């Protein structure tokens, strides 16, 4: 596996879950990593923390400038890991406020960060977008999140077309059930409801997804891993999970 020594990386959503695990994994493999998040105090200690709100264009611009300066003028790896879901409601019970938050974070924020970092991506660089199995197969009571992740997948493939001929790799990693703070956020701090999401099933850990990212960014230069889809063994789709009796 090619070493990440001397390479530079930017990871959004680096304060928790998949983003934090990915930032930590890349740093352990020798990369210089800048992590962006609103809660900079939660970014792993081996990662350079910078404040970032992907829903705020001015924040994204400040972050991109500071990250490039911190990394010495160039980026080798960009991991767009910031994302969230709000609620498990039928679409007609959702609100415009939730629509704006989910789409601004998962879609506009990801696109914005890609646009700002792309000019600084070195030859041989790699963009990794964290998608979801929800972006491949819809499930009930998740229309906003499903829509956002279908958009991420579409953008990733469209960008691959636009960058064909340039030495830049692009991958989407689409996880299934991963035990993180994701459900706590989705259910607006309801700990009991969030806990039940992972009850009776061995869910994946953030480190499992970080390993997938590491695999993608350490392939030979002539190889592009277009997409990685990874689920818990007990999960066959976004909405179908085999649970044991509690």
VENKA-V208205 format. One line per field, one symbol per residue. phi: phi as a letter, one per 30 degrees, with the letter a starting at -180 (. if undefined). burial: 1 if it has 9 or more other C-alpha atoms within 8 Angstrom, else 0. A space follows every 10 residues. Layout:
phi: ???
burial: ???
//
This chain:
phi: .edceiccbb bcidcahddd ddeddddddj ddbcccadcd dcdeddcddb dacddcdddd dddddddddd cijbbcbccd cdaabbibbe edcdbddded ddddddcddd ddddddcedc ddeidbcccd cadddbadbd haeddeeddd dddddeddde ddcejcdbcb bcccdcdbdb dedddechid ddddddecdi bdddceddde dddeeddcde edcbddabcb bdedbcaecb bdcddd
burial: 0001001111 1111111111 1111111011 1111111001 0011001011 1111100011 1011011100 1001111111 1101110011 1001000110 1111111111 1111011001 1101111111 1111100110 0111111111 1110110011 0000000111 1111111111 0111111000 0011100100 1011111011 1111010110 0001100111 1101101100 100000
//
